[in-house]
Amino acid sequence: MMVDQLKKALLAGLGSAAYTYEKASKVIDEMVIKGKLTIDEGKELSEELKKDIVSKSEKVKPVTKKDIIDILKETNFATKDEIVDIKNRLTELEKKLKQ
């Protein structure tokens, strides 16, 4: 469940980068149409933007299973074994109370 949420967050981040580039490209195109930028300036700006996004995405390292485990440990969630132990102890206490 937590892994799915993490995956969704990462995919949303990648989608945001693509969305940002698309919006920026539209703004550049509009500026060229309105004559605020020359066609060459628009192309140059668009290429710089694309290079910037590519270079930033190359710096992002993929999340490994170990990274996820470390994140979960830092959040101090109870492990499955700890929950099972608590359930067993609770069952024992309930038995003692019924006696």
Phi, psi and omega per residue, in radians:
M1 nan -0.865 3.125
M2 -1.118 -0.649 3.139
V3 -1.108 -0.707 3.120
D4 -1.089 -0.717 3.132
Q5 -1.147 -0.711 3.113
L6 -1.118 -0.751 3.132
K7 -1.066 -0.764 3.136
K8 -1.081 -0.714 3.137
A9 -1.118 -0.741 3.135
L10 -1.151 -0.749 3.121
L11 -1.144 -0.619 3.103
A12 -1.124 -0.680 3.100
G13 -1.094 -0.745 3.110
L14 -1.153 -0.701 3.108
G15 -1.105 -0.648 3.131
S16 -1.111 -0.699 3.128
A17 -1.106 -0.772 3.132
A18 -1.133 -0.728 3.134
Y19 -1.104 -0.747 3.127
T20 -1.072 -0.785 3.123
Y21 -1.076 -0.772 -3.121
E22 -1.069 -0.794 3.132
K23 -1.121 -0.758 -3.134
A24 -1.107 -0.685 3.119
S25 -1.089 -0.694 3.114
K26 -1.121 -0.719 3.119
V27 -1.098 -0.758 3.120
I28 -1.067 -0.803 3.123
D29 -1.037 -0.738 3.131
E30 -1.114 -0.683 3.130
M31 -1.155 -0.626 3.086
V32 -1.154 -0.793 -3.133
I33 -1.052 -0.718 -3.120
K34 -1.362 -0.104 3.100
G35 1.471 0.178 3.125
K36 -1.401 -0.317 3.046
L37 -2.349 2.581 3.026
T38 -1.373 2.885 3.113
I39 -1.040 -0.736 3.136
D40 -1.123 -0.726 3.113
E41 -1.110 -0.709 3.119
G42 -1.087 -0.780 3.112
K43 -1.106 -0.756 -3.122
E44 -1.096 -0.788 -3.134
L45 -1.125 -0.721 3.117
S46 -1.105 -0.729 3.111
E47 -1.143 -0.714 3.103
E48 -1.080 -0.744 3.127
L49 -1.077 -0.784 -3.139
K50 -1.092 -0.785 3.127
K51 -1.077 -0.718 -3.138
D52 -1.083 -0.792 3.140
I53 -1.140 -0.735 3.130
V54 -1.118 -0.772 -3.115
S55 -1.144 -0.653 3.109
K56 -1.206 -0.674 -3.137
S57 -1.212 -0.502 3.103
E58 -1.240 -0.459 3.139
K59 -1.349 -0.357 -3.135
V60 -1.370 2.103 -3.134
K61 -1.561 2.591 3.122
P62 -1.157 2.573 3.121
V63 -1.408 2.220 -3.135
T64 -1.670 2.944 3.095
K65 -1.059 -0.678 3.129
K66 -1.102 -0.706 3.108
D67 -1.040 -0.767 -3.127
I68 -1.122 -0.763 3.121
I69 -1.070 -0.755 3.126
D70 -1.095 -0.721 3.119
I71 -1.084 -0.780 -3.133
L72 -1.134 -0.661 3.101
K73 -1.107 -0.705 -3.136
E74 -1.151 -0.507 -3.125
T75 -1.388 -0.148 3.053
N76 1.121 0.605 3.040
F77 -1.262 2.617 3.052
A78 -1.259 2.449 3.097
T79 -1.398 2.901 3.123
K80 -1.056 -0.732 3.126
D81 -1.081 -0.703 3.123
E82 -1.130 -0.681 3.128
I83 -1.165 -0.732 3.101
V84 -1.070 -0.757 3.123
D85 -1.056 -0.777 3.129
I86 -1.093 -0.740 3.120
K87 -1.078 -0.755 3.134
N88 -1.104 -0.764 3.137
R89 -1.130 -0.679 3.111
L90 -1.124 -0.734 3.101
T91 -1.052 -0.754 3.118
E92 -1.098 -0.761 3.115
L93 -1.101 -0.713 3.118
E94 -1.107 -0.691 3.100
K95 -1.073 -0.759 -3.129
K96 -1.143 -0.640 3.129
L97 -1.180 -0.592 -3.124
K98 -1.263 -0.404 -3.090
Q99 -1.316 nan nan
